[in-house]
Amino acid sequence: MSEAGNLGTESLETGKAGAYRVLARKYRPSNFTELIGQEPMVRTLTNAFATGRIAQAWMLTGVRGVGKTTTARILARALNYKTATVDQPSVDLSIPGEHCQAIMEGRHVDVIEMDAASHTGIDDIRDIIDRVRYAPVSARYKVYIIDEVHMLSTQAFNGLLKTLEEPPPHVKFIFATTEIRKVPITVLSRCQRFDLRRIDAGALVAHLSSIAAKEGISVDDEALAMIARAAEGSARDSLSILDQAIAHGSGTVSADAVRAMLGLADRARIIDLFEHVMKGDVAAALAEFRAQYDTGADPAAVLTDLAEFNHLVTRLRFVPAAADDASLSEDERRRGAEFAGALSVRVLSRTWQMLLKGIPEVQSSNRPVSAGEMVLIRLAHAADLPTLDEALKSLEGAGPLPNGAPRANGASANPGNGGGASAVAQARMPSSNGGAQTMRLVEAQPVPEAYVPQSAPVTEAPVVPVKSLADIVALADANRDIAFKVLLKRCVRPVRIEPGRLDVTLTDDAPKMLLNDLTSKLRAWTGRNWLVSLSKEEGGQTLAEMETTKRENAFSDAKADPTVAAILARFPGAKIIDVRIPDVPDVEEVEAEVPIEPAADDDDI
């Protein structure tokens, strides 16, 4: 069969006359020049083929749709490249070779493709091992392409090792996987590894634009940017989304159609929502969020887009060149740069953390809209709060609070406002000390003379003496910390106790934080600092063990008592269930309570 003619991407995927081919198959790359975003791998293979340093096995790894299987077929084509003038492996595949068409269509007899997800056992590998000894039928090399190789069983991997290390000279192996960590290191060490990178959003936009031009489809630039973002670096995913968008728009692709199809929010409206949140305008933020939901946006997608824009603003603060990304809209570039100059890293980081926590809440909630609104309320409320260091500085009189509140000493944080009340939209630029963290609609009011009450005399907390572990247990009981009291009695063995110092050992079941908790509670309960350390010496009995021993001794003494023994003998089946010893008053107290009769005179006898 003659294979002369142009071996383009379309000719490789043509089928029956009039049959439609999805864009991901129709525009699948057929040579290394058509691969996008994988220049380091192409450069390595080009140099290897030029010097004849061709490996025996390759491992291709990357996310789904990045081009692993396509690259494997192109590599198999390069290994078996043969034309009327060229009969050696080559990466220059501009002229169709003798075996190219069949290899790219996956039907060449000497290029065996196997899906490891459905051929996981040792029997499948034994079949490969039995067949590698035979020479190829027509090609230069017999090439085995094993996709999703991480799905092979442990026995299958072990059976492949020897053949993979010393294959016959006419056999090459190409593996592809999305889970490189699941591939045994013994297999990886026998392969040349290529990590296929996620395709840059700008490269994806250019690729989609060229395909749309070839198809005669009108596509908005904003729509291409949304598709590239949704694809997350996968060429196949981007083409699948574009295919769906063309069908959704009846031959034209608009930004609104893609937004509705993917359930996305308008990027400009996301920026408006971000601005409302940073100003602390809860009502406007909730209204905008509800409006986006009414137009079909998913609540979790809105918050995800909000987090992405927050990340963009943070990135623009440190890398202004990030605004040149082709996938960004003009609003994102311009307004993102404005926010990057107005908001501090601490506020952006706080917003990022709150969104990361809020998005899973919305996704798992039975009422995602309500959950999303609560997340926005928290964000808007936090936008008006100073960070911890700002609050401390304001209390020390170092500077005003971000919302213009007076400092602790009564001085106004914004003395230039005068007496008139006016609404001022403030976009505070970050100062050198990290102040002015928020954008807030502030009502400038005349600041009244601050009243500073006279401080009450400070009395130091009395120092509670502690002489034994029982004293600490008594403190826990007095402070109603019953759980900690139980831990003290069960897990702590005293070694040495001095004023401000406690050496103990712990039982095996003691919590890891028991010593830290004991230190902090002793400081709070006794009014002094304590050094609590874990001793290497053998400690005494725990209070629980001492109580158990005391109880056992009491039972033994009770059984030895003649009266108790007589009772037990008189009533067969009776047993001692508890021993209670009443408190015996001191002798001095008894003598004090006994009235002393006056001494009798001799005359009265």
Protein Blocks (a to p, Z undefined) as FASTA:
>chain_A
ZZedjddfklmmgccehiacdfklmmgcfbfklpghilmmmmmmmmmmmnopacfbdcdd
ddehilpmmmmmmmmmmmmgccfkbccddfblkbccfklmmmmnopafklccddfklmmb
fklmmmmmmmmmpccfklmbdcdddehkllpcfklmmmmmmmmmmgcfkbccddddfblm
lpcfklmmmpccdddddddfklmmmmmmmmmmmnopacdfklmmmmmmmnnopaklmmmm
mmmmmmmnnopacfklmmmmnopacfklmmmmmmmmmnopaklmmmmmmmmmmnopafkl
mmmmmmmmmmmmmmmmmmmmlmmpmkbcfklmmmmmmmmmmpcfklmmmmmmmmmmmmmm
mmmpcblmlmmmmmmmmmmmmmmpccfklmmmmmnopaccfkopacfkopafblmnojbd
cdddddddddfkopakbccddddddddddddddddddddddddddfbfklmmmmmmmnop
aklmmmmmmmpccfbdcehiacddddfklcfklmmmmmmmmmmmnopacdddddfbdcdd
dfklmmmmmmmmmmmmmmmpmklmmmmmmmghiacfbdcddddddfklmmmmpccddddd
fklZZ
